[in-house]
Amino acid sequence: MTTECLPHQARVTITTLHKLPASMGGVLVDEWSNKTPEEAHAILAGQDVIVTNQSDKDIQLAKLKVLNKRL
């Protein structure tokens, strides 16, 4: 189950870097705001998501698996 919120209710602040337009923050919100934890896990667990520390990725992916149980 996902719950949509109005922009002023969001619990996130996105600041773009390297002269990207602020509208790119909206693109991120559009991409991720309606994903379930299961969908986010499937995307982020992919081999094309490269991280500096694989153990950090593993820990955070495990947290995504139990997120719906806590909500």
C-alpha positions in Angstrom: 0.0 0.0 0.0 1.3 3.4 -0.9 0.0 6.7 0.5 0.4 9.8 -1.6 1.0 13.2 0.0 0.9 16.7 -1.2 4.3 18.4 -1.8 4.1 20.4 1.4 3.6 17.2 3.4 6.6 15.4 2.0 9.4 14.5 4.4 12.2 15.0 2.0 14.3 17.9 0.7 16.2 17.5 -2.5 19.0 19.8 -3.5 20.4 19.4 -6.9 24.1 19.7 -7.6 26.4 20.7 -10.5 24.0 23.2 -12.0 21.2 20.8 -12.5 17.8 22.5 -12.6 15.6 22.2 -9.5 13.0 20.4 -11.6 15.3 17.3 -11.5 14.3 17.0 -7.8 10.7 16.6 -9.0 11.8 13.9 -11.4 13.3 11.9 -8.5 10.1 12.3 -6.5 8.0 11.2 -9.5 10.3 8.2 -10.0 10.3 7.0 -6.4 7.2 8.3 -4.5 4.8 5.6 -5.6 7.2 2.7 -5.4 6.5 0.1 -2.8 9.4 -1.2 -0.6 9.4 -4.4 -2.7 9.6 -2.4 -6.0 12.4 -0.2 -4.6 14.3 -3.3 -3.4 14.0 -5.0 -6.8 15.4 -1.9 -8.5 18.2 -1.1 -6.0 19.3 -4.7 -5.7 20.2 -4.7 -9.4 23.8 -5.3 -10.5 23.6 -1.9 -12.3 23.3 -0.1 -9.0 27.0 0.3 -8.1 28.0 1.4 -4.6 31.3 2.1 -2.8 30.6 -0.3 0.0 28.7 -3.4 -0.8 28.0 -4.2 2.8 26.2 -0.9 3.2 24.0 -1.7 0.2 23.3 -5.2 1.7 22.3 -3.7 5.1 20.0 -1.0 3.5 18.4 -3.6 1.2 17.6 -5.8 4.1 15.9 -2.8 5.8 13.7 -2.3 2.8 12.5 -5.9 3.0 11.0 -5.3 6.5 9.8 -1.7 6.0 6.2 -2.6 5.1 6.0 -4.7 8.2 6.8 -1.7 10.4 4.4 0.7 8.7 
